Amino acid sequence: MTATRRSGKKTSSAKTSNSTDNIFAQFDVSVEDFKASIVKHLHVTVGTDENKASSQAWWNATCAAVNELVFERVTRTQKTHYQKDTRAVHYFSLEFLMGRFLKNNLTNVGLTEIAEQALNELGIDFNHVCEEEPDMALGNGGLGRLAACFVDSLATLNYPAIGYGIHYEHGLFTQEIQHGRQVERPDSWREYGNPWEICRPESIQEIPLYGYVETKYDDAGKIQKEWHPGRIIKGVPWDIPVVGYGANTVNILRLWESRASNFFNWDVFNAGGYLDAQVENVQAETISKVLYPNDNTDAGKELRLIQQYFFCACSIKDIIRRYKRAHGNDWSKFVEQVVIQLNDTHPAIAIPELMRILIDRVELDWDTAWGMCQQIFAYTNHTLLPEALEKWSVRLFEKVLPRHLEIIYEINSRFLENIVEQHFPDNDEIKRKLSIIEEGSEKMVRMGNLSVIGSFKVNGVAQIHSKLVKSDLFPEFDQIWPDKFTNVTNGVTPRRWLKSCNPRLAGLISEYVDLDWPVHLDKLQALKSLAEDKQFADKYMQIKLENKQDLAAVIKELTDIEVDPNALFDIQIKRLHEYKRQQLNLIHIMALYRRLLQNPDYDMPKRVFIFGAKAAPGYYMAKEIIYAINKIADKINHDERIKDKLKVVFLPNYRVSLAEKMIPAADVSEQISLAGKEASGTGNMKLALNGAITIGTLDGANIEIAEEAGDDNVVIFGLDVDQVKELKNQGYNPWDYYYANAEIKAVLDWFDTDYFTPGKPGELAEIKRNLLDYGDNYLTLADFESYSDAHKKIDALYQDKAKWAKMAIINTATMGKFNSDRSIQDYVNNIWSLGECNIG
Ligand SMILES: *Cc1c(COP(=O)(O)O)cnc(C)c1O
């Protein structure tokens, strides 16, 4: 199949998709063309035929048909960037939560309908084929999904960009629920191959680890450092095409896989140590074996530090190799060509690594090298949670990366002596606080401080978060460098999170709004004037109902629970974390249940509460909360007395592809973190864009969502950041709320009984203890009453169908700000200074 420039005359009578939207002009592919391509690939790529092909074979063949169009654009994009010698952003991230590619890539080349019809004519169901694709889940949650949305937007906006990360063999674990408890199973997303990736053995890198540093002097008496590594690891790059919407630019995501270096094991091998050599192989390959499953916590493990260094070192060598191909040994243009964005502190080791190369290898002097680094790196902070701030023990650092530790000490002493001393003379307390090295019984390297000192910009991810980064996390750094700190509010790609996941709503929007709304999301504002148009509202709510019917079928299939699509669907989907407060949602559900038991006529619309959440495998309380949700759901769902007024569903294995099915069906979006704890949130944006009403605290991007949608179209509750601080200062005592509110007391006491765990009293008691004896760190009880009132408000609003439709429509209409193209444009304008590059 060849994609030709669209001529005046169609090559086939079949309708070309999006024929009115000339952004797809380059792919003039008819249904007949696409059918022929799929069949060809079934034969020549998959090695089967139409009669024997499994769904998986059809999926593979369809992917190959898409790749036939895409791969050529990858080459053309790279060639153009090289020829024009463009400045590029290098997005360093330990996580890329990409999800599935087939539907997304078809959306972005404008061939969804063509592919659907082609498969249909071959007697194959398109959605069934899409379901064959395993999610590429190389991330935990919001941080990894942000990286995925950003590479989509970078390609869509035609910016030269590359995502760098790790090619994990096993992504985030899959979650099963057994007897109510989470059980983790390994994720093997590419066990049977991955049609979207291309191995690039010509760009392999070798990475040193361990060993010692030798101090030498050259002929002029100048000090020289030589690192004698104890190990060399091979990094093999895999490239995944990132197709921009309209597919002008196809950038790549380059992920590194670790292998044993061939030459290094020969000594051991020749000495007869075959098994020892094998052990080294296994250790080398362990580096990219598995993604750490912690979200917002730092485990401090040696292997994790090695993962971080491994992919940063591979990526920096790759950047330098590409630069040298264009500029030889002339380093004067390096800072003009290269900007590196650090997605959290995870890749901060890239800073001393670039210093090491510039000093030890290129032999630049310290000031020149440091001056370059400080023009190259920018750092995105993703959290204020103390348990998530990365620290490595100096002892571990010295063992794994002895030369980098020396460089960090040098960066630190120059910073403390030259800069801190100047701003805060003779102030040892501030020096201690700003030092990269934390003193104490075990000395630690603070990666946050290193990132701030080594970067020219530091950004938070929502307005309030960026403000708190300055005022609470890095106040002295902000005094030293007031221009360094900035905000870039997160966003999500509307291609995946509206057009592709909610085709019904996308279709309706396209009837009323310019067809280029997926790249100009502000155009959804036009829907505002239709919010009270009865005909439009009916269509909009009919679509919501159909999406809920689809989700009800998914719920039935995954859990065997029957839910009524006419009930209010209230959805909380995100990692399970105490700060996100799934426990607040749960105790409120228990309170509703109790009200219904006490008064069967309790006035409330039929409600279905739906959860999706993975807990880190080592996070005890999070797993207890999952167990409690499931046990309480089981009791409520089978209680004849309240029958259908209340249902509770925990959908197992929450991930991108499940989110795509849940989000279009949500009436209410739960965004109930304790104020000050959620940096931004992006699930909140996806849900609001798809017409869910937010019930939320004044935290992260909720504040900006409320600003855009208007206070009447979101339901805000709870303490704000200042009130949280005040209450904590005062000395928060959860028992006060327990004794003051009979409903809270009754609900918490329920956990001590065997009401939800027959024959096993107290099985859920740890949750009560956590909320009382252990201090309720996230002020769940303090916010309960306000949360309960907010839900009463939701109930009342939902009874008024016209009012509800209006609110939902206004939410869709006003979420334009939260598209990731806007975020990327903010980075470009305020941090990266990139130019667009049309590929032609
Ligand atoms: C968007 C997304 C997240 C982030 O959700 P928050 O509610 O912002 O924490 C996590 N996981 C998946 C699969 C997502 O798609």
PDBQT file of the ligand as one rigid body, heavy atoms in Angstrom, charges set to zero:
ROOT
HETATM    1  C1  LIG A 901      -4.526   9.545  33.744  1.00  0.00    +0.000 C 
HETATM    2  C2  LIG A 901      -4.109   8.285  34.378  1.00  0.00    +0.000 A 
HETATM    3  C3  LIG A 901      -3.601   8.295  35.673  1.00  0.00    +0.000 A 
HETATM    4  C4  LIG A 901      -3.506   9.561  36.513  1.00  0.00    +0.000 C 
HETATM    5  O1  LIG A 901      -4.691   9.707  37.232  1.00  0.00    +0.000 OA
HETATM    6  P1  LIG A 901      -4.798  10.738  38.472  1.00  0.00    +0.000 P 
HETATM    7  O2  LIG A 901      -6.239  10.700  38.816  1.00  0.00    +0.000 OA
HETATM    8  O3  LIG A 901      -4.369  12.058  37.922  1.00  0.00    +0.000 OA
HETATM    9  O4  LIG A 901      -3.918  10.217  39.530  1.00  0.00    +0.000 OA
HETATM   10  C5  LIG A 901      -3.226   7.100  36.238  1.00  0.00    +0.000 A 
HETATM   11  N1  LIG A 901      -3.342   5.940  35.576  1.00  0.00    +0.000 NA
HETATM   12  C6  LIG A 901      -3.845   5.889  34.326  1.00  0.00    +0.000 A 
HETATM   13  C7  LIG A 901      -3.969   4.572  33.656  1.00  0.00    +0.000 C 
HETATM   14  C8  LIG A 901      -4.235   7.059  33.686  1.00  0.00    +0.000 A 
HETATM   15  O5  LIG A 901      -4.705   6.988  32.431  1.00  0.00    +0.000 OA
ENDROOT
TORSDOF 0
